[in-house]
Amino acid sequence: MTIRSFLALALSATALLAATQAVAHAKLVSATPAENAVAAAPGQIVLRFNEKLQAKFSGFELSHGGAAVPVKVSVGKDGLSLVGAPTKPLAAGAYEVKWHAVTADTHRMQGGYSFTVR
């Protein structure tokens, strides 16, 4: 292998690695309560992501029967979690969580899931 071939290969590998890192986005890794869970009313809702969050641009909304439920949301101490504390105890029924998250790559990702309070 010539020096020129080696340099071309090294440059290609570096470009591929950079492209792979650039397409990384925030992904929801776990949630408490979990998706489709049926549980007692939680005191807090925790969404954990695969990358550190930009606090200013990340959060979630909670709704019950289509109506917004007040929740105080902040980024956890680990920087990977959104932690939300409902301002009142949650009543029995189905709830929907709609989240949005921005990490260092500055791409806004969003998603949602449901859980039920018994």
C-alpha positions as CSV (number, residue, x, y, z in Angstrom):
1,M,0.0,0.0,0.0
2,T,1.4,3.4,-1.0
3,I,1.4,6.4,1.2
4,R,-1.1,8.0,-1.1
5,S,-3.5,5.0,-0.8
6,F,-3.0,5.0,3.0
7,L,-3.8,8.7,3.3
8,A,-6.9,8.3,1.1
9,L,-8.1,5.4,3.2
10,A,-7.5,7.4,6.5
11,L,-9.3,10.4,5.1
12,S,-12.3,8.3,4.1
13,A,-12.5,6.7,7.5
14,T,-12.3,10.0,9.3
15,A,-15.1,11.4,7.1
16,L,-17.3,8.4,7.7
17,L,-16.8,8.7,11.5
18,A,-17.6,12.4,11.4
19,A,-20.8,11.7,9.4
20,T,-21.9,9.0,11.8
21,Q,-21.5,11.3,14.8
22,A,-23.3,14.2,13.0
23,V,-26.5,12.1,12.5
24,A,-26.8,11.2,16.2
25,H,-30.0,12.5,17.8
26,A,-31.7,12.4,21.2
27,K,-33.5,9.1,21.7
28,L,-35.7,8.2,24.6
29,V,-34.0,5.3,26.4
30,S,-36.5,4.8,29.3
31,A,-39.5,6.4,31.0
32,T,-41.1,6.2,34.5
33,P,-43.9,5.4,34.4
34,A,-43.2,3.3,31.4
35,E,-45.0,3.3,28.1
36,N,-48.5,1.6,28.5
37,A,-47.9,1.1,32.2
38,V,-50.8,0.9,34.6
39,A,-49.7,2.2,38.0
40,A,-50.5,4.3,41.0
41,A,-50.3,8.0,40.5
42,P,-46.6,8.9,40.2
43,G,-45.1,11.8,42.2
44,Q,-42.8,12.5,39.2
45,I,-42.4,11.5,35.6
46,V,-38.8,10.8,34.4
47,L,-37.7,10.5,30.8
48,R,-34.2,9.4,30.2
49,F,-32.3,10.0,27.0
50,N,-29.1,8.7,25.3
51,E,-27.4,12.1,25.2
52,K,-27.1,15.2,27.4
53,L,-30.0,17.6,26.9
54,Q,-30.0,21.3,26.1
55,A,-32.2,22.4,29.0
56,K,-33.5,25.5,27.3
57,F,-34.9,23.6,24.4
58,S,-36.1,20.3,26.0
59,G,-39.2,19.4,27.9
60,F,-42.5,17.6,27.9
61,E,-46.2,18.2,28.2
62,L,-48.7,16.0,30.0
63,S,-52.4,15.7,29.1
64,H,-55.4,13.8,30.5
65,G,-58.5,13.4,28.4
66,G,-57.1,16.0,26.0
67,A,-56.7,18.6,28.7
68,A,-53.2,19.9,29.7
69,V,-52.0,18.9,33.1
70,P,-49.7,21.3,34.8
71,V,-46.2,19.8,35.3
72,K,-43.0,21.5,36.5
73,V,-40.3,20.1,34.2
74,S,-36.5,20.4,34.5
75,V,-33.4,18.6,33.3
76,G,-32.1,16.1,35.9
77,K,-28.7,16.5,37.6
78,D,-27.3,13.8,35.2
79,G,-28.2,16.0,32.2
80,L,-29.7,13.0,30.5
81,S,-33.2,13.1,32.1
82,L,-36.3,15.3,32.0
83,V,-38.0,15.2,35.4
84,G,-41.5,16.5,35.7
85,A,-43.5,16.9,38.9
86,P,-47.3,17.3,38.5
87,T,-48.5,20.3,40.5
88,K,-51.5,18.2,41.8
89,P,-51.9,14.5,42.4
90,L,-52.9,12.7,39.2
91,A,-56.5,11.4,39.0
92,A,-57.2,7.9,37.7
93,G,-57.3,7.6,33.9
94,A,-55.1,7.6,30.8
95,Y,-52.3,10.2,30.4
96,E,-50.3,11.2,27.3
97,V,-46.7,12.5,27.5
98,K,-45.4,14.5,24.5
99,W,-41.7,15.2,24.7
100,H,-39.2,17.3,22.7
101,A,-35.5,17.2,23.2
102,V,-32.5,19.0,21.8
103,T,-28.9,17.8,22.3
104,A,-25.5,19.1,21.2
105,D,-26.3,18.3,17.6
106,T,-29.1,21.0,17.8
107,H,-31.7,18.8,16.1
108,R,-35.1,18.9,17.8
109,M,-36.5,15.4,18.3
110,Q,-39.9,14.6,19.6
111,G,-42.1,11.7,20.6
112,G,-44.7,10.6,23.0
113,Y,-46.3,7.7,24.9
114,S,-49.2,6.9,27.2
115,F,-49.6,5.5,30.6
116,T,-52.6,4.9,32.9
117,V,-53.2,5.8,36.6
118,R,-55.4,3.4,38.4
